[in-house]
């Protein structure tokens, strides 16, 4: 009998053709249509009738579009979501509000959405179970307003729910019923459509739950009120007090992960962090990501790495806790110096040991500017000596030799000398990377011993300190517990050989007399080149003859760039005056020399044009021309 009836349905036409209502859900309408024709929703599917505007129009279930464009817009919107966004809908577990169903007996579209758990009109939870039979309500029932057991659904009693859940349900209702541009919704749902709104609800209701499992997004039977109400309640509370409630939830998750060694974003938040930047990466979710990043800047205690490309540059640069390498970059100091400042309590820092045994140091950013100011400020000579481990008398002797920029703090002759703290720190940082020991080895000597017992001049000591600062001659070790630079350890034979080499002009730094010897010119000529800045030099205070020293590389640079007339004459085999005349005939003019500036010897640029002229003269063409003209 049933099979015969089914065959008749396939070939018969609908007797009753009620139109869908505005804001009526697709499944609710199909059930109402089936009931009007003494059929089931399944039997409508068997005859090929689906919820689609064209299919309904062809069956006479929709009026012409020009007669009711709003109704067509609703059906189009619902059918598009029904086929393109299947996860928006609660396909298996129908729910309803008894009060609304009693007012108007049709199934609201918002009741068919996932995570729509409350009626904002009546302030009550929706119902998905029949109190008479105790079973879940089914879409396969034969009557829209009755349970499959025959009980009247309008007689069910609903219970009140929190206002925040009603507000969240109202947002979902507006998203499904009104075009996006016309929906005035609060953050974080300002830019979202209905499907994106549900994704945020699911994210907040699962990942912000401290008791959530490994994969909290996989909610089994999410359409059941018994499963979804806890999720939507948490999401509603967080969105109601946005963004402070989100930040409070993040604080709790961070506290929960505080016992971890070297907590990272991945360890503390797990998939919640990845999901935020993978699944919620569109512009519609910008408010969620922004709130998360603001919290990171203010409250994240484990620091952020610059290589983290997910986070915006401004967040990484403004985070409260930053890694040690970034702190060193900001302060302009070494890692060893930073560790010293943390030990002394000048900077607040935390040390973490990773699972693999690697140590990681994080530093609070908020006091770095004050520390930076103190580090780059000026300190007096007494403080400088105390930091370097040198006596007051020794500092008075070498202060301006090792710190050329030292200056008086006032106009009076009795005003104390001041030194840049930054320059002192740079000198202190030299020893931080050198191995430490308790007692010097045999044949080694400390700088402190040299200062007390060796007859080195102030210039000798300053040259040694400068050689260490420029990595020309580094200490072997540093005595553990020594102050400043006084604990530098050198091999006695090596340091004496270094000094002898420097005295003979074979060191890195040269005096002007040694420069003259290397260039093969008189001292006066060398001094004129230095004074005219053709050879770069540094001022050495308290030394005779201008107190200047020249780095060996500057002498090499001078020889590569310039050539004296005497060298030109030597290469041509003629007197320097004749060489000058020959070059003049070939339009090669000197850049310095008598009659030009303060130079005492004709000087030329050493370039390709000069080399070409010298080669031509050596070949005899120009030389014969000059001699013939004489």
HELIX and SHEET records of a PDB file:
HELIX    1   1 UNK A    2  UNK A   11  1                                  10    
HELIX    2   2 UNK A   26  UNK A   36  1                                  11    
HELIX    3   3 UNK A   41  UNK A   46  1                                   6    
HELIX    4   4 UNK A   53  UNK A   58  1                                   6    
HELIX    5   5 UNK A   69  UNK A   84  1                                  16    
HELIX    6   6 UNK A   86  UNK A   88  5                                   3    
HELIX    7   7 UNK A   98  UNK A  103  1                                   6    
HELIX    8   8 UNK A  109  UNK A  112  5                                   4    
HELIX    9   9 UNK A  153  UNK A  155  5                                   3    
HELIX   10  10 UNK A  163  UNK A  177  1                                  15    
HELIX   11  11 UNK A  180  UNK A  182  5                                   3    
HELIX   12  12 UNK A  194  UNK A  207  1                                  14    
HELIX   13  13 UNK A  225  UNK A  240  1                                  16    
HELIX   14  14 UNK A  244  UNK A  256  1                                  13    
HELIX   15  15 UNK A  265  UNK A  269  1                                   5    
HELIX   16  16 UNK A  271  UNK A  278  1                                   8    
HELIX   17  17 UNK A  283  UNK A  285  5                                   3    
HELIX   18  18 UNK A  286  UNK A  299  1                                  14    
HELIX   19  19 UNK A  313  UNK A  318  1                                   6    
HELIX   20  20 UNK A  324  UNK A  331  1                                   8    
HELIX   21  21 UNK A  335  UNK A  343  1                                   9    
HELIX   22  22 UNK A  368  UNK A  376  1                                   9    
HELIX   23  23 UNK A  381  UNK A  388  1                                   8    
HELIX   24  24 UNK A  392  UNK A  402  1                                  11    
HELIX   25  25 UNK A  421  UNK A  430  1                                  10    
HELIX   26  26 UNK A  431  UNK A  433  5                                   3    
HELIX   27  27 UNK A  447  UNK A  453  1                                   7    
HELIX   28  28 UNK A  458  UNK A  469  1                                  12    
HELIX   29  29 UNK A  492  UNK A  503  1                                  12    
HELIX   30  30 UNK A  512  UNK A  519  1                                   8    
HELIX   31  31 UNK A  523  UNK A  531  1                                   9    
HELIX   32  32 UNK A  552  UNK A  561  1                                  10    
HELIX   33  33 UNK A  565  UNK A  572  1                                   8    
HELIX   34  34 UNK A  576  UNK A  585  1                                  10    
HELIX   35  35 UNK A  608  UNK A  618  1                                  11    
HELIX   36  36 UNK A  621  UNK A  629  1                                   9    
SHEET    1   A 2 UNK A 118  UNK A 119  0                                        
SHEET    2   A 2 UNK A 124  UNK A 125 -1                                        
SHEET    1   B 3 UNK A 321  UNK A 323  0                                        
SHEET    2   B 3 UNK A 359  UNK A 364 -1                                        
SHEET    3   B 3 UNK A 349  UNK A 353 -1                                        
SHEET    1   C 3 UNK A 378  UNK A 380  0                                        
SHEET    2   C 3 UNK A 417  UNK A 420 -1                                        
SHEET    3   C 3 UNK A 407  UNK A 408 -1                                        
SHEET    1   D 4 UNK A 436  UNK A 437  0                                        
SHEET    2   D 4 UNK A 477  UNK A 479  1                                        
SHEET    3   D 4 UNK A 488  UNK A 491 -1                                        
SHEET    4   D 4 UNK A 444  UNK A 446 -1                                        
SHEET    1   E 3 UNK A 509  UNK A 511  0                                        
SHEET    2   E 3 UNK A 548  UNK A 551 -1                                        
SHEET    3   E 3 UNK A 538  UNK A 539 -1                                        
SHEET    1   F 2 UNK A 562  UNK A 564  0                                        
SHEET    2   F 2 UNK A 603  UNK A 605 -1                                        
END                                                                             
